[in-house]
Amino acid sequence: MIEFKDVTKTYTTKDGDLTAVSDVNLNIDDGEIYGIVGYSGAGKSTLTRMLNGLENPTSGEIDINGDQITALSGSELRKKRQKIGMIFQHFNLLWSRTVIQNIMFPLEVAGVSRSDRKKKAQHLVDLVGLTGREHSYPSELSGGQKQRVGIARALANDPEILISDEATSALDPQTTDEVLDLLLEINKKMNLSIVLITHEMHAIRKICDHVAVMDAGKVVEQGTVFNVFRNPKQEITKRFVSEEVDPALTDTNSIVEDLIKSYPDGTIVQLVFHGDQAKLPIVSEMIHQFPKLEVSIIEGSIHQTQEGSIGSLYLQINGDKESLDGALALLKKMRVETEVIHHD
Ligand SMILES: Nc1ncnc2c1ncn2[C@@H]1O[C@H](COP(=O)(O)OP(=O)(O)OP(=O)(O)O)[C@@H](O)[C@H]1O
């Protein structure tokens, strides 16, 4: 369990005091993937540096599995830091060492014997899917493969937590997904807690259980990924969610305005469904029960989260008032969140 208790970090600069992290409280359970998302300057890196003991909070406390990081002495802190795996945007590999030598490096530092180092590193090479590339140099690897080496190296000392600091930000979308899938697999196989620091809501949606949204040093919203995607409360969260749901449309109002312009006739309704509802034959049931209605699907998307799918669907419905009211009542009965966004 990782706990941030009232954590604040203020830097003294020539222009005065700057509070990079302000009064942050977070609880990260064992074995979960916890996402921390925010735009540049939100305070994510500062939070990360405090979590791995590189910097001390100005006030407050950070505990990892019962150890208060700030209270550890030099040698205790070095030991604890060996149990915090880190992966980075730019991989931070040793370029003059091969894949297997990079992975053995933290074991060397920890004083593990040569034969144990080799055995462990080979196991990790296999785990991250790099079998056969043990003797390649980082310059001979693709970005995704380099990050796999980074992940294997971070796992070498059997960490208590793994911190991913923008680890997929330099990768293309497909490679990003492959690396995220690997992190999820490792999390499940080893029950390893992962803290995923990112500005990409896609990464959060794909593998995280919980998310905290940071803005100007503060955690402005937190909750399960499922709930935050379903019902984002803060403006900044809405922006992150809509960027992920459809990068081309950054706010729901503009989606609605565009739809009303393109489909001036009839009634436009937005359905939001989640979990198993996404599998229900909602539209066919509506047409079946109200055959006089003309129903067109004009926009829609479904996204997977770790807790289930979340989707939204915009329908244009033409027909008599009685059938329309009946259809809306049916949606209510099926417990689909429905909003009439336009009547002609
Ligand atoms: N060592 C420092 N001294 C002074 N100010 C700092 C220091 N480190 C960070 N800051 C300031 O703290 C604020 C938060 O920075 P931080 O790097 O934590 O944000 P971030 O969310 O990680 O952004 P990015 O993704 O761009 O790194 C910024 O205003 C930054 O200028």
The ligand as a Tripos MOL2 file, in Angstrom:
@<TRIPOS>MOLECULE
LIG
   31    33     1     0     0
SMALL
NO_CHARGES

@<TRIPOS>ATOM
      1 N1         13.5320   21.7490   -9.0570 N.pl3     1 LIG1
      2 C1         12.5840   22.6420   -9.2750 C.ar      1 LIG1
      3 N2         12.7440   23.9220   -8.9190 N.ar      1 LIG1
      4 C2         11.7730   24.8410   -9.1400 C.ar      1 LIG1
      5 N3         10.5930   24.5740   -9.7080 N.ar      1 LIG1
      6 C3         10.3720   23.3060  -10.1020 C.ar      1 LIG1
      7 C4         11.3510   22.2830   -9.9160 C.ar      1 LIG1
      8 N4         10.8410   21.1230  -10.4090 N.ar      1 LIG1
      9 C5          9.6090   21.4080  -10.8840 C.ar      1 LIG1
     10 N5          9.3250   22.7110  -10.7130 N.ar      1 LIG1
     11 C6          8.0570   23.3960  -11.0760 C.3       1 LIG1
     12 O1          6.9920   22.6670  -10.4890 O.3       1 LIG1
     13 C7          5.8690   22.6220  -11.3680 C.3       1 LIG1
     14 C8          5.5020   21.1640  -11.6110 C.3       1 LIG1
     15 O2          6.5210   20.5540  -12.4030 O.3       1 LIG1
     16 P1          6.5760   19.0000  -12.7320 P.3       1 LIG1
     17 O3          7.8110   18.7680  -13.5550 O.co2     1 LIG1
     18 O4          6.4080   18.2290  -11.4960 O.co2     1 LIG1
     19 O5          5.2760   18.8300  -13.6500 O.3       1 LIG1
     20 P2          4.8820   17.6290  -14.6350 P.3       1 LIG1
     21 O6          3.4250   17.4380  -14.4870 O.co2     1 LIG1
     22 O7          5.7540   16.4710  -14.3780 O.co2     1 LIG1
     23 O8          5.2020   18.2300  -16.0620 O.3       1 LIG1
     24 P3          6.1000   17.5740  -17.2210 P.3       1 LIG1
     25 O9          5.3040   16.3980  -17.7130 O.co2     1 LIG1
     26 O10         6.2310   18.6840  -18.2130 O.co2     1 LIG1
     27 O11         7.4000   17.2110  -16.5810 O.co2     1 LIG1
     28 C9          6.2810   23.3710  -12.6200 C.3       1 LIG1
     29 O12         5.7790   24.6770  -12.5130 O.3       1 LIG1
     30 C10         7.7810   23.3540  -12.5780 C.3       1 LIG1
     31 O13         8.3220   24.4850  -13.2210 O.3       1 LIG1
@<TRIPOS>BOND
     1     1     2 1
     2     2     3 ar
     3     2     7 ar
     4     3     4 ar
     5     4     5 ar
     6     5     6 ar
     7     6     7 ar
     8     6    10 ar
     9     7     8 ar
    10     8     9 ar
    11     9    10 ar
    12    10    11 1
    13    11    12 1
    14    11    30 1
    15    12    13 1
    16    13    14 1
    17    13    28 1
    18    14    15 1
    19    15    16 1
    20    16    17 2
    21    16    18 1
    22    16    19 1
    23    19    20 1
    24    20    21 2
    25    20    22 1
    26    20    23 1
    27    23    24 1
    28    24    25 2
    29    24    26 1
    30    24    27 1
    31    28    29 1
    32    28    30 1
    33    30    31 1
@<TRIPOS>SUBSTRUCTURE
     1 LIG1         1 GROUP 0 **** ****
